[in-house]
Amino acid sequence: MASNSRKNTKKRPPATELKKPRRNQLTALGVTEVDYKDVHLLRTFISERGKIRSRRITGLTPQQQRQVATAIKNAREMALLPVVGPA
C-alpha cells in the first residue's frame, strides 16, 4: 500500500504579501480630466495591438477607466488613434 505522505507541506504566503501596491498613472501625473486630444497619454492605456487595457493592468479607478475608454473611443473616431478591426 502506498503511503499518503505529502512532499510539499509548506504553506503559501497570504495573498496580502503577494499583491503589489497599486500604481495609478493618472493620479501620479496629476491628471484630473482625460482629454481625447492627449494622444501621448492615451497610448499608455492601449496595448500594442490597439486594444484598451483593463483596469487590472492599468490600476485605474472605475471612474478613471471609463474616462480613459471614452477618450480613446473619441480619439479613434477623430482618427487620432488607430482603430482595431478584424485581422
PyMOL Python script that loads the backbone (N, CA, C, O; Angstrom):
from pymol import cmd

cmd.read_pdbstr("""\
ATOM      1  N   MET A   1       0.822  -1.172   0.000  1.00  0.00           N
ATOM      2  CA  MET A   1       0.000   0.000   0.000  1.00  0.00           C
ATOM      3  C   MET A   1       0.878   1.252   0.000  1.00  0.00           C
ATOM      4  O   MET A   1       1.924   1.303   0.646  1.00  0.00           O
ATOM      5  N   ALA A   2       0.425   2.243  -0.732  1.00  0.00           N
ATOM      6  CA  ALA A   2       1.166   3.492  -0.821  1.00  0.00           C
ATOM      7  C   ALA A   2       0.830   4.373   0.376  1.00  0.00           C
ATOM      8  O   ALA A   2      -0.312   4.417   0.834  1.00  0.00           O
ATOM      9  N   SER A   3       1.825   5.059   0.863  1.00  0.00           N
ATOM     10  CA  SER A   3       1.592   5.952   1.992  1.00  0.00           C
ATOM     11  C   SER A   3       1.095   7.303   1.473  1.00  0.00           C
ATOM     12  O   SER A   3       1.398   7.701   0.349  1.00  0.00           O
ATOM     13  N   ASN A   4       0.354   7.971   2.283  1.00  0.00           N
ATOM     14  CA  ASN A   4      -0.214   9.266   1.902  1.00  0.00           C
ATOM     15  C   ASN A   4       0.636  10.418   2.431  1.00  0.00           C
ATOM     16  O   ASN A   4       0.099  11.405   2.933  1.00  0.00           O
ATOM     17  N   SER A   5       1.921  10.302   2.324  1.00  0.00           N
ATOM     18  CA  SER A   5       2.780  11.389   2.804  1.00  0.00           C
ATOM     19  C   SER A   5       2.863  12.469   1.731  1.00  0.00           C
ATOM     20  O   SER A   5       2.997  12.182   0.541  1.00  0.00           O
ATOM     21  N   ARG A   6       2.783  13.681   2.169  1.00  0.00           N
ATOM     22  CA  ARG A   6       2.869  14.807   1.242  1.00  0.00           C
ATOM     23  C   ARG A   6       4.294  15.330   1.241  1.00  0.00           C
ATOM     24  O   ARG A   6       4.914  15.499   2.291  1.00  0.00           O
ATOM     25  N   LYS A   7       4.790  15.577   0.063  1.00  0.00           N
ATOM     26  CA  LYS A   7       6.165  16.033  -0.050  1.00  0.00           C
ATOM     27  C   LYS A   7       6.291  17.528   0.232  1.00  0.00           C
ATOM     28  O   LYS A   7       7.251  17.959   0.871  1.00  0.00           O
ATOM     29  N   ASN A   8       5.343  18.306  -0.234  1.00  0.00           N
ATOM     30  CA  ASN A   8       5.409  19.751  -0.067  1.00  0.00           C
ATOM     31  C   ASN A   8       4.411  20.162   1.007  1.00  0.00           C
ATOM     32  O   ASN A   8       3.216  20.271   0.735  1.00  0.00           O
ATOM     33  N   THR A   9       4.888  20.387   2.208  1.00  0.00           N
ATOM     34  CA  THR A   9       3.992  20.746   3.310  1.00  0.00           C
ATOM     35  C   THR A   9       4.063  22.228   3.647  1.00  0.00           C
ATOM     36  O   THR A   9       3.427  22.670   4.604  1.00  0.00           O
ATOM     37  N   LYS A  10       4.822  23.004   2.880  1.00  0.00           N
ATOM     38  CA  LYS A  10       4.925  24.436   3.149  1.00  0.00           C
ATOM     39  C   LYS A  10       3.638  25.140   2.737  1.00  0.00           C
ATOM     40  O   LYS A  10       3.023  24.804   1.725  1.00  0.00           O
ATOM     41  N   LYS A  11       3.251  26.110   3.530  1.00  0.00           N
ATOM     42  CA  LYS A  11       2.050  26.887   3.222  1.00  0.00           C
ATOM     43  C   LYS A  11       2.406  28.044   2.311  1.00  0.00           C
ATOM     44  O   LYS A  11       3.514  28.578   2.364  1.00  0.00           O
ATOM     45  N   ARG A  12       1.463  28.420   1.486  1.00  0.00           N
ATOM     46  CA  ARG A  12       1.651  29.594   0.641  1.00  0.00           C
ATOM     47  C   ARG A  12       1.574  30.838   1.507  1.00  0.00           C
ATOM     48  O   ARG A  12       0.856  30.848   2.507  1.00  0.00           O
ATOM     49  N   PRO A  13       2.293  31.879   1.145  1.00  0.00           N
ATOM     50  CA  PRO A  13       2.161  33.130   1.903  1.00  0.00           C
ATOM     51  C   PRO A  13       0.773  33.728   1.675  1.00  0.00           C
ATOM     52  O   PRO A  13       0.164  33.498   0.630  1.00  0.00           O
ATOM     53  N   PRO A  14       0.278  34.484   2.633  1.00  0.00           N
ATOM     54  CA  PRO A  14      -1.047  35.096   2.450  1.00  0.00           C
ATOM     55  C   PRO A  14      -1.082  35.990   1.215  1.00  0.00           C
ATOM     56  O   PRO A  14      -0.056  36.510   0.775  1.00  0.00           O
ATOM     57  N   ALA A  15      -2.269  36.154   0.673  1.00  0.00           N
ATOM     58  CA  ALA A  15      -2.427  36.928  -0.562  1.00  0.00           C
ATOM     59  C   ALA A  15      -1.999  38.380  -0.378  1.00  0.00           C
ATOM     60  O   ALA A  15      -1.595  39.035  -1.339  1.00  0.00           O
ATOM     61  N   THR A  16      -2.084  38.881   0.844  1.00  0.00           N
ATOM     62  CA  THR A  16      -1.692  40.272   1.075  1.00  0.00           C
ATOM     63  C   THR A  16      -0.195  40.469   0.866  1.00  0.00           C
ATOM     64  O   THR A  16       0.241  41.564   0.511  1.00  0.00           O
ATOM     65  N   GLU A  17       0.588  39.427   1.082  1.00  0.00           N
ATOM     66  CA  GLU A  17       2.028  39.538   0.870  1.00  0.00           C
ATOM     67  C   GLU A  17       2.391  39.446  -0.609  1.00  0.00           C
ATOM     68  O   GLU A  17       3.438  39.944  -1.020  1.00  0.00           O
ATOM     69  N   LEU A  18       1.542  38.818  -1.405  1.00  0.00           N
ATOM     70  CA  LEU A  18       1.835  38.627  -2.816  1.00  0.00           C
ATOM     71  C   LEU A  18       1.455  39.831  -3.668  1.00  0.00           C
ATOM     72  O   LEU A  18       2.025  40.035  -4.739  1.00  0.00           O
ATOM     73  N   LYS A  19       0.493  40.631  -3.202  1.00  0.00           N
ATOM     74  CA  LYS A  19      -0.008  41.740  -4.010  1.00  0.00           C
ATOM     75  C   LYS A  19       1.007  42.870  -4.082  1.00  0.00           C
ATOM     76  O   LYS A  19       1.649  43.216  -3.090  1.00  0.00           O
ATOM     77  N   LYS A  20       1.139  43.435  -5.273  1.00  0.00           N
ATOM     78  CA  LYS A  20       1.975  44.613  -5.450  1.00  0.00           C
ATOM     79  C   LYS A  20       1.119  45.842  -5.160  1.00  0.00           C
ATOM     80  O   LYS A  20      -0.094  45.810  -5.366  1.00  0.00           O
ATOM     81  N   PRO A  21       1.721  46.903  -4.695  1.00  0.00           N
ATOM     82  CA  PRO A  21       0.920  48.110  -4.468  1.00  0.00           C
ATOM     83  C   PRO A  21       0.400  48.670  -5.789  1.00  0.00           C
ATOM     84  O   PRO A  21       1.113  48.692  -6.792  1.00  0.00           O
ATOM     85  N   ARG A  22      -0.847  49.118  -5.774  1.00  0.00           N
ATOM     86  CA  ARG A  22      -1.458  49.668  -6.984  1.00  0.00           C
ATOM     87  C   ARG A  22      -0.780  50.977  -7.357  1.00  0.00           C
ATOM     88  O   ARG A  22      -0.483  51.811  -6.501  1.00  0.00           O
ATOM     89  N   ARG A  23      -0.545  51.135  -8.635  1.00  0.00           N
ATOM     90  CA  ARG A  23       0.015  52.388  -9.103  1.00  0.00           C
ATOM     91  C   ARG A  23      -0.996  53.020 -10.052  1.00  0.00           C
ATOM     92  O   ARG A  23      -1.373  52.424 -11.061  1.00  0.00           O
ATOM     93  N   ASN A  24      -1.414  54.190  -9.729  1.00  0.00           N
ATOM     94  CA  ASN A  24      -2.390  54.900 -10.535  1.00  0.00           C
ATOM     95  C   ASN A  24      -1.644  55.952 -11.345  1.00  0.00           C
ATOM     96  O   ASN A  24      -1.173  56.948 -10.797  1.00  0.00           O
ATOM     97  N   GLN A  25      -1.540  55.728 -12.643  1.00  0.00           N
ATOM     98  CA  GLN A  25      -0.749  56.608 -13.502  1.00  0.00           C
ATOM     99  C   GLN A  25      -1.351  57.999 -13.608  1.00  0.00           C
ATOM    100  O   GLN A  25      -0.617  58.986 -13.652  1.00  0.00           O
ATOM    101  N   LEU A  26      -2.670  58.094 -13.648  1.00  0.00           N
ATOM    102  CA  LEU A  26      -3.302  59.405 -13.797  1.00  0.00           C
ATOM    103  C   LEU A  26      -3.096  60.256 -12.550  1.00  0.00           C
ATOM    104  O   LEU A  26      -2.823  61.452 -12.654  1.00  0.00           O
ATOM    105  N   THR A  27      -3.223  59.651 -11.374  1.00  0.00           N
ATOM    106  CA  THR A  27      -3.007  60.392 -10.141  1.00  0.00           C
ATOM    107  C   THR A  27      -1.548  60.800 -10.010  1.00  0.00           C
ATOM    108  O   THR A  27      -1.251  61.903  -9.550  1.00  0.00           O
ATOM    109  N   ALA A  28      -0.633  59.917 -10.412  1.00  0.00           N
ATOM    110  CA  ALA A  28       0.796  60.229 -10.333  1.00  0.00           C
ATOM    111  C   ALA A  28       1.154  61.400 -11.246  1.00  0.00           C
ATOM    112  O   ALA A  28       2.020  62.208 -10.912  1.00  0.00           O
ATOM    113  N   LEU A  29       0.489  61.491 -12.395  1.00  0.00           N
ATOM    114  CA  LEU A  29       0.753  62.586 -13.331  1.00  0.00           C
ATOM    115  C   LEU A  29      -0.029  63.853 -12.990  1.00  0.00           C
ATOM    116  O   LEU A  29       0.223  64.913 -13.562  1.00  0.00           O
ATOM    117  N   GLY A  30      -0.979  63.742 -12.055  1.00  0.00           N
ATOM    118  CA  GLY A  30      -1.781  64.897 -11.677  1.00  0.00           C
ATOM    119  C   GLY A  30      -2.894  65.204 -12.657  1.00  0.00           C
ATOM    120  O   GLY A  30      -3.355  66.344 -12.723  1.00  0.00           O
ATOM    121  N   VAL A  31      -3.337  64.217 -13.422  1.00  0.00           N
ATOM    122  CA  VAL A  31      -4.394  64.410 -14.418  1.00  0.00           C
ATOM    123  C   VAL A  31      -5.748  64.218 -13.738  1.00  0.00           C
ATOM    124  O   VAL A  31      -5.993  63.183 -13.118  1.00  0.00           O
ATOM    125  N   THR A  32      -6.626  65.215 -13.856  1.00  0.00           N
ATOM    126  CA  THR A  32      -7.966  65.092 -13.287  1.00  0.00           C
ATOM    127  C   THR A  32      -8.993  64.766 -14.364  1.00  0.00           C
ATOM    128  O   THR A  32      -9.911  63.981 -14.126  1.00  0.00           O
ATOM    129  N   GLU A  33      -8.851  65.355 -15.531  1.00  0.00           N
ATOM    130  CA  GLU A  33      -9.748  65.085 -16.655  1.00  0.00           C
ATOM    131  C   GLU A  33      -8.942  64.511 -17.807  1.00  0.00           C
ATOM    132  O   GLU A  33      -7.881  65.031 -18.152  1.00  0.00           O
ATOM    133  N   VAL A  34      -9.447  63.441 -18.400  1.00  0.00           N
ATOM    134  CA  VAL A  34      -8.769  62.810 -19.530  1.00  0.00           C
ATOM    135  C   VAL A  34      -9.322  63.425 -20.810  1.00  0.00           C
ATOM    136  O   VAL A  34     -10.534  63.440 -21.025  1.00  0.00           O
ATOM    137  N   ASP A  35      -8.434  63.930 -21.655  1.00  0.00           N
ATOM    138  CA  ASP A  35      -8.836  64.587 -22.891  1.00  0.00           C
ATOM    139  C   ASP A  35      -8.495  63.688 -24.074  1.00  0.00           C
ATOM    140  O   ASP A  35      -7.416  63.097 -24.115  1.00  0.00           O
ATOM    141  N   TYR A  36      -9.404  63.583 -25.030  1.00  0.00           N
ATOM    142  CA  TYR A  36      -9.170  62.718 -26.187  1.00  0.00           C
ATOM    143  C   TYR A  36      -8.052  63.244 -27.080  1.00  0.00           C
ATOM    144  O   TYR A  36      -7.509  62.495 -27.891  1.00  0.00           O
ATOM    145  N   LYS A  37      -7.702  64.520 -26.944  1.00  0.00           N
ATOM    146  CA  LYS A  37      -6.645  65.104 -27.776  1.00  0.00           C
ATOM    147  C   LYS A  37      -5.245  64.811 -27.240  1.00  0.00           C
ATOM    148  O   LYS A  37      -4.257  65.024 -27.942  1.00  0.00           O
ATOM    149  N   ASP A  38      -5.155  64.326 -26.003  1.00  0.00           N
ATOM    150  CA  ASP A  38      -3.864  63.991 -25.397  1.00  0.00           C
ATOM    151  C   ASP A  38      -3.491  62.563 -25.805  1.00  0.00           C
ATOM    152  O   ASP A  38      -3.617  61.625 -25.018  1.00  0.00           O
ATOM    153  N   VAL A  39      -3.036  62.422 -27.034  1.00  0.00           N
ATOM    154  CA  VAL A  39      -2.772  61.105 -27.622  1.00  0.00           C
ATOM    155  C   VAL A  39      -1.607  60.415 -26.919  1.00  0.00           C
ATOM    156  O   VAL A  39      -1.611  59.194 -26.762  1.00  0.00           O
ATOM    157  N   HIS A  40      -0.616  61.186 -26.497  1.00  0.00           N
ATOM    158  CA  HIS A  40       0.553  60.595 -25.831  1.00  0.00           C
ATOM    159  C   HIS A  40       0.131  59.884 -24.540  1.00  0.00           C
ATOM    160  O   HIS A  40       0.617  58.792 -24.248  1.00  0.00           O
ATOM    161  N   LEU A  41      -0.763  60.495 -23.774  1.00  0.00           N
ATOM    162  CA  LEU A  41      -1.263  59.878 -22.545  1.00  0.00           C
ATOM    163  C   LEU A  41      -2.121  58.657 -22.857  1.00  0.00           C
ATOM    164  O   LEU A  41      -2.003  57.628 -22.190  1.00  0.00           O
ATOM    165  N   LEU A  42      -2.982  58.764 -23.867  1.00  0.00           N
ATOM    166  CA  LEU A  42      -3.891  57.663 -24.188  1.00  0.00           C
ATOM    167  C   LEU A  42      -3.147  56.434 -24.701  1.00  0.00           C
ATOM    168  O   LEU A  42      -3.601  55.309 -24.493  1.00  0.00           O
ATOM    169  N   ARG A  43      -2.019  56.632 -25.363  1.00  0.00           N
ATOM    170  CA  ARG A  43      -1.254  55.493 -25.878  1.00  0.00           C
ATOM    171  C   ARG A  43      -0.718  54.605 -24.761  1.00  0.00           C
ATOM    172  O   ARG A  43      -0.449  53.426 -24.991  1.00  0.00           O
ATOM    173  N   THR A  44      -0.558  55.152 -23.551  1.00  0.00           N
ATOM    174  CA  THR A  44      -0.084  54.331 -22.435  1.00  0.00           C
ATOM    175  C   THR A  44      -1.150  53.346 -21.970  1.00  0.00           C
ATOM    176  O   THR A  44      -0.830  52.373 -21.288  1.00  0.00           O
ATOM    177  N   PHE A  45      -2.410  53.582 -22.329  1.00  0.00           N
ATOM    178  CA  PHE A  45      -3.507  52.708 -21.921  1.00  0.00           C
ATOM    179  C   PHE A  45      -3.979  51.804 -23.056  1.00  0.00           C
ATOM    180  O   PHE A  45      -5.035  51.179 -22.954  1.00  0.00           O
ATOM    181  N   ILE A  46      -3.204  51.731 -24.132  1.00  0.00           N
ATOM    182  CA  ILE A  46      -3.548  50.897 -25.280  1.00  0.00           C
ATOM    183  C   ILE A  46      -2.452  49.861 -25.467  1.00  0.00           C
ATOM    184  O   ILE A  46      -1.267  50.176 -25.354  1.00  0.00           O
ATOM    185  N   SER A  47      -2.845  48.623 -25.753  1.00  0.00           N
ATOM    186  CA  SER A  47      -1.865  47.563 -25.979  1.00  0.00           C
ATOM    187  C   SER A  47      -1.216  47.734 -27.347  1.00  0.00           C
ATOM    188  O   SER A  47      -1.632  48.582 -28.138  1.00  0.00           O
ATOM    189  N   GLU A  48      -0.201  46.929 -27.620  1.00  0.00           N
ATOM    190  CA  GLU A  48       0.485  47.022 -28.912  1.00  0.00           C
ATOM    191  C   GLU A  48      -0.429  46.611 -30.062  1.00  0.00           C
ATOM    192  O   GLU A  48      -0.161  46.952 -31.214  1.00  0.00           O
ATOM    193  N   ARG A  49      -1.492  45.892 -29.767  1.00  0.00           N
ATOM    194  CA  ARG A  49      -2.470  45.523 -30.793  1.00  0.00           C
ATOM    195  C   ARG A  49      -3.575  46.559 -30.942  1.00  0.00           C
ATOM    196  O   ARG A  49      -4.447  46.416 -31.799  1.00  0.00           O
ATOM    197  N   GLY A  50      -3.546  47.598 -30.120  1.00  0.00           N
ATOM    198  CA  GLY A  50      -4.532  48.663 -30.231  1.00  0.00           C
ATOM    199  C   GLY A  50      -5.745  48.491 -29.346  1.00  0.00           C
ATOM    200  O   GLY A  50      -6.720  49.228 -29.493  1.00  0.00           O
ATOM    201  N   LYS A  51      -5.711  47.535 -28.429  1.00  0.00           N
ATOM    202  CA  LYS A  51      -6.853  47.302 -27.548  1.00  0.00           C
ATOM    203  C   LYS A  51      -6.697  48.110 -26.260  1.00  0.00           C
ATOM    204  O   LYS A  51      -5.583  48.395 -25.819  1.00  0.00           O
ATOM    205  N   ILE A  52      -7.834  48.471 -25.669  1.00  0.00           N
ATOM    206  CA  ILE A  52      -7.822  49.212 -24.411  1.00  0.00           C
ATOM    207  C   ILE A  52      -7.441  48.245 -23.295  1.00  0.00           C
ATOM    208  O   ILE A  52      -8.027  47.171 -23.164  1.00  0.00           O
ATOM    209  N   ARG A  53      -6.455  48.638 -22.495  1.00  0.00           N
ATOM    210  CA  ARG A  53      -6.010  47.787 -21.388  1.00  0.00           C
ATOM    211  C   ARG A  53      -7.043  47.812 -20.263  1.00  0.00           C
ATOM    212  O   ARG A  53      -7.732  48.812 -20.064  1.00  0.00           O
ATOM    213  N   SER A  54      -7.143  46.705 -19.534  1.00  0.00           N
ATOM    214  CA  SER A  54      -8.136  46.577 -18.474  1.00  0.00           C
ATOM    215  C   SER A  54      -7.682  47.302 -17.209  1.00  0.00           C
ATOM    216  O   SER A  54      -6.519  47.683 -17.076  1.00  0.00           O
ATOM    217  N   ARG A  55      -8.613  47.480 -16.298  1.00  0.00           N
ATOM    218  CA  ARG A  55      -8.315  48.125 -15.022  1.00  0.00           C
ATOM    219  C   ARG A  55      -7.296  47.333 -14.227  1.00  0.00           C
ATOM    220  O   ARG A  55      -6.462  47.904 -13.523  1.00  0.00           O
ATOM    221  N   ARG A  56      -7.366  46.038 -14.340  1.00  0.00           N
ATOM    222  CA  ARG A  56      -6.440  45.183 -13.599  1.00  0.00           C
ATOM    223  C   ARG A  56      -4.997  45.462 -14.014  1.00  0.00           C
ATOM    224  O   ARG A  56      -4.083  45.387 -13.193  1.00  0.00           O
ATOM    225  N   ILE A  57      -4.802  45.781 -15.284  1.00  0.00           N
ATOM    226  CA  ILE A  57      -3.461  46.068 -15.794  1.00  0.00           C
ATOM    227  C   ILE A  57      -3.066  47.517 -15.499  1.00  0.00           C
ATOM    228  O   ILE A  57      -1.944  47.776 -15.064  1.00  0.00           O
ATOM    229  N   THR A  58      -3.977  48.458 -15.732  1.00  0.00           N
ATOM    230  CA  THR A  58      -3.633  49.876 -15.604  1.00  0.00           C
ATOM    231  C   THR A  58      -3.647  50.366 -14.163  1.00  0.00           C
ATOM    232  O   THR A  58      -2.926  51.304 -13.825  1.00  0.00           O
ATOM    233  N   GLY A  59      -4.456  49.746 -13.308  1.00  0.00           N
ATOM    234  CA  GLY A  59      -4.533  50.176 -11.917  1.00  0.00           C
ATOM    235  C   GLY A  59      -5.364  51.426 -11.708  1.00  0.00           C
ATOM    236  O   GLY A  59      -5.214  52.105 -10.692  1.00  0.00           O
ATOM    237  N   LEU A  60      -6.237  51.742 -12.651  1.00  0.00           N
ATOM    238  CA  LEU A  60      -7.073  52.934 -12.537  1.00  0.00           C
ATOM    239  C   LEU A  60      -8.310  52.651 -11.696  1.00  0.00           C
ATOM    240  O   LEU A  60      -8.673  51.497 -11.471  1.00  0.00           O
ATOM    241  N   THR A  61      -8.951  53.719 -11.234  1.00  0.00           N
ATOM    242  CA  THR A  61     -10.229  53.578 -10.555  1.00  0.00           C
ATOM    243  C   THR A  61     -11.308  53.348 -11.615  1.00  0.00           C
ATOM    244  O   THR A  61     -11.073  53.623 -12.792  1.00  0.00           O
ATOM    245  N   PRO A  62     -12.479  52.851 -11.227  1.00  0.00           N
ATOM    246  CA  PRO A  62     -13.533  52.631 -12.231  1.00  0.00           C
ATOM    247  C   PRO A  62     -13.914  53.898 -12.996  1.00  0.00           C
ATOM    248  O   PRO A  62     -14.129  53.850 -14.207  1.00  0.00           O
ATOM    249  N   GLN A  63     -13.998  55.019 -12.300  1.00  0.00           N
ATOM    250  CA  GLN A  63     -14.359  56.273 -12.968  1.00  0.00           C
ATOM    251  C   GLN A  63     -13.273  56.685 -13.961  1.00  0.00           C
ATOM    252  O   GLN A  63     -13.580  57.111 -15.074  1.00  0.00           O
ATOM    253  N   GLN A  64     -12.021  56.561 -13.570  1.00  0.00           N
ATOM    254  CA  GLN A  64     -10.922  56.917 -14.466  1.00  0.00           C
ATOM    255  C   GLN A  64     -10.878  55.985 -15.666  1.00  0.00           C
ATOM    256  O   GLN A  64     -10.594  56.422 -16.781  1.00  0.00           O
ATOM    257  N   GLN A  65     -11.159  54.695 -15.446  1.00  0.00           N
ATOM    258  CA  GLN A  65     -11.147  53.739 -16.552  1.00  0.00           C
ATOM    259  C   GLN A  65     -12.221  54.088 -17.572  1.00  0.00           C
ATOM    260  O   GLN A  65     -11.990  53.983 -18.777  1.00  0.00           O
ATOM    261  N   ARG A  66     -13.400  54.505 -17.096  1.00  0.00           N
ATOM    262  CA  ARG A  66     -14.467  54.912 -18.018  1.00  0.00           C
ATOM    263  C   ARG A  66     -14.063  56.154 -18.801  1.00  0.00           C
ATOM    264  O   ARG A  66     -14.321  56.243 -20.002  1.00  0.00           O
ATOM    265  N   GLN A  67     -13.432  57.114 -18.128  1.00  0.00           N
ATOM    266  CA  GLN A  67     -12.979  58.329 -18.811  1.00  0.00           C
ATOM    267  C   GLN A  67     -11.941  58.002 -19.875  1.00  0.00           C
ATOM    268  O   GLN A  67     -11.990  58.539 -20.981  1.00  0.00           O
ATOM    269  N   VAL A  68     -11.003  57.122 -19.542  1.00  0.00           N
ATOM    270  CA  VAL A  68      -9.956  56.744 -20.494  1.00  0.00           C
ATOM    271  C   VAL A  68     -10.568  56.017 -21.683  1.00  0.00           C
ATOM    272  O   VAL A  68     -10.213  56.294 -22.829  1.00  0.00           O
ATOM    273  N   ALA A  69     -11.490  55.085 -21.419  1.00  0.00           N
ATOM    274  CA  ALA A  69     -12.111  54.325 -22.505  1.00  0.00           C
ATOM    275  C   ALA A  69     -12.893  55.252 -23.435  1.00  0.00           C
ATOM    276  O   ALA A  69     -12.812  55.117 -24.656  1.00  0.00           O
ATOM    277  N   THR A  70     -13.643  56.186 -22.867  1.00  0.00           N
ATOM    278  CA  THR A  70     -14.406  57.134 -23.681  1.00  0.00           C
ATOM    279  C   THR A  70     -13.476  58.026 -24.493  1.00  0.00           C
ATOM    280  O   THR A  70     -13.737  58.299 -25.664  1.00  0.00           O
ATOM    281  N   ALA A  71     -12.390  58.479 -23.872  1.00  0.00           N
ATOM    282  CA  ALA A  71     -11.435  59.339 -24.580  1.00  0.00           C
ATOM    283  C   ALA A  71     -10.759  58.583 -25.718  1.00  0.00           C
ATOM    284  O   ALA A  71     -10.540  59.146 -26.791  1.00  0.00           O
ATOM    285  N   ILE A  72     -10.427  57.315 -25.495  1.00  0.00           N
ATOM    286  CA  ILE A  72      -9.800  56.508 -26.551  1.00  0.00           C
ATOM    287  C   ILE A  72     -10.774  56.316 -27.708  1.00  0.00           C
ATOM    288  O   ILE A  72     -10.387  56.409 -28.873  1.00  0.00           O
ATOM    289  N   LYS A  73     -12.030  56.050 -27.389  1.00  0.00           N
ATOM    290  CA  LYS A  73     -13.030  55.860 -28.444  1.00  0.00           C
ATOM    291  C   LYS A  73     -13.250  57.150 -29.237  1.00  0.00           C
ATOM    292  O   LYS A  73     -13.417  57.113 -30.456  1.00  0.00           O
ATOM    293  N   ASN A  74     -13.249  58.286 -28.542  1.00  0.00           N
ATOM    294  CA  ASN A  74     -13.388  59.568 -29.241  1.00  0.00           C
ATOM    295  C   ASN A  74     -12.171  59.846 -30.117  1.00  0.00           C
ATOM    296  O   ASN A  74     -12.310  60.334 -31.238  1.00  0.00           O
ATOM    297  N   ALA A  75     -10.988  59.538 -29.612  1.00  0.00           N
ATOM    298  CA  ALA A  75      -9.762  59.761 -30.388  1.00  0.00           C
ATOM    299  C   ALA A  75      -9.730  58.861 -31.616  1.00  0.00           C
ATOM    300  O   ALA A  75      -9.238  59.267 -32.669  1.00  0.00           O
ATOM    301  N   ARG A  76     -10.246  57.653 -31.494  1.00  0.00           N
ATOM    302  CA  ARG A  76     -10.326  56.758 -32.656  1.00  0.00           C
ATOM    303  C   ARG A  76     -11.296  57.322 -33.689  1.00  0.00           C
ATOM    304  O   ARG A  76     -11.041  57.263 -34.892  1.00  0.00           O
ATOM    305  N   GLU A  77     -12.403  57.865 -33.211  1.00  0.00           N
ATOM    306  CA  GLU A  77     -13.405  58.442 -34.112  1.00  0.00           C
ATOM    307  C   GLU A  77     -12.840  59.645 -34.867  1.00  0.00           C
ATOM    308  O   GLU A  77     -13.184  59.880 -36.026  1.00  0.00           O
ATOM    309  N   MET A  78     -11.972  60.399 -34.202  1.00  0.00           N
ATOM    310  CA  MET A  78     -11.350  61.574 -34.819  1.00  0.00           C
ATOM    311  C   MET A  78     -10.077  61.216 -35.575  1.00  0.00           C
ATOM    312  O   MET A  78      -9.383  62.108 -36.062  1.00  0.00           O
ATOM    313  N   ALA A  79      -9.759  59.937 -35.680  1.00  0.00           N
ATOM    314  CA  ALA A  79      -8.588  59.416 -36.403  1.00  0.00           C
ATOM    315  C   ALA A  79      -7.267  59.873 -35.783  1.00  0.00           C
ATOM    316  O   ALA A  79      -6.268  60.029 -36.485  1.00  0.00           O
ATOM    317  N   LEU A  80      -7.266  60.086 -34.465  1.00  0.00           N
ATOM    318  CA  LEU A  80      -6.024  60.402 -33.768  1.00  0.00           C
ATOM    319  C   LEU A  80      -5.311  59.130 -33.310  1.00  0.00           C
ATOM    320  O   LEU A  80      -4.094  59.117 -33.121  1.00  0.00           O
ATOM    321  N   LEU A  81      -6.093  58.062 -33.134  1.00  0.00           N
ATOM    322  CA  LEU A  81      -5.556  56.757 -32.744  1.00  0.00           C
ATOM    323  C   LEU A  81      -6.034  55.716 -33.748  1.00  0.00           C
ATOM    324  O   LEU A  81      -7.080  55.896 -34.371  1.00  0.00           O
ATOM    325  N   PRO A  82      -5.283  54.631 -33.912  1.00  0.00           N
ATOM    326  CA  PRO A  82      -5.723  53.596 -34.852  1.00  0.00           C
ATOM    327  C   PRO A  82      -6.942  52.845 -34.329  1.00  0.00           C
ATOM    328  O   PRO A  82      -7.106  52.655 -33.124  1.00  0.00           O
ATOM    329  N   VAL A  83      -7.782  52.429 -35.249  1.00  0.00           N
ATOM    330  CA  VAL A  83      -8.980  51.668 -34.918  1.00  0.00           C
ATOM    331  C   VAL A  83      -8.654  50.189 -35.026  1.00  0.00           C
ATOM    332  O   VAL A  83      -8.022  49.755 -35.989  1.00  0.00           O
ATOM    333  N   VAL A  84      -9.088  49.413 -34.032  1.00  0.00           N
ATOM    334  CA  VAL A  84      -8.868  47.973 -34.061  1.00  0.00           C
ATOM    335  C   VAL A  84      -9.960  47.355 -34.921  1.00  0.00           C
ATOM    336  O   VAL A  84     -11.146  47.595 -34.695  1.00  0.00           O
ATOM    337  N   GLY A  85      -9.564  46.571 -35.893  1.00  0.00           N
ATOM    338  CA  GLY A  85     -10.522  45.926 -36.774  1.00  0.00           C
ATOM    339  C   GLY A  85     -10.200  44.461 -36.937  1.00  0.00           C
ATOM    340  O   GLY A  85      -9.223  43.973 -36.368  1.00  0.00           O
ATOM    341  N   PRO A  86     -11.012  43.743 -37.712  1.00  0.00           N
ATOM    342  CA  PRO A  86     -10.718  42.328 -37.940  1.00  0.00           C
ATOM    343  C   PRO A  86      -9.393  42.166 -38.675  1.00  0.00           C
ATOM    344  O   PRO A  86      -9.058  42.931 -39.579  1.00  0.00           O
ATOM    345  N   ALA A  87      -8.659  41.154 -38.259  1.00  0.00           N
ATOM    346  CA  ALA A  87      -7.313  40.954 -38.826  1.00  0.00           C
ATOM    347  C   ALA A  87      -7.317  40.416 -40.207  1.00  0.00           C
ATOM    348  O   ALA A  87      -6.253  40.205 -40.790  1.00  0.00           O
TER     349      ALA A  87
END
""", "prot")
cmd.dss("prot")
cmd.show_as("cartoon", "prot")
cmd.util.cbc("prot")
cmd.orient("prot")
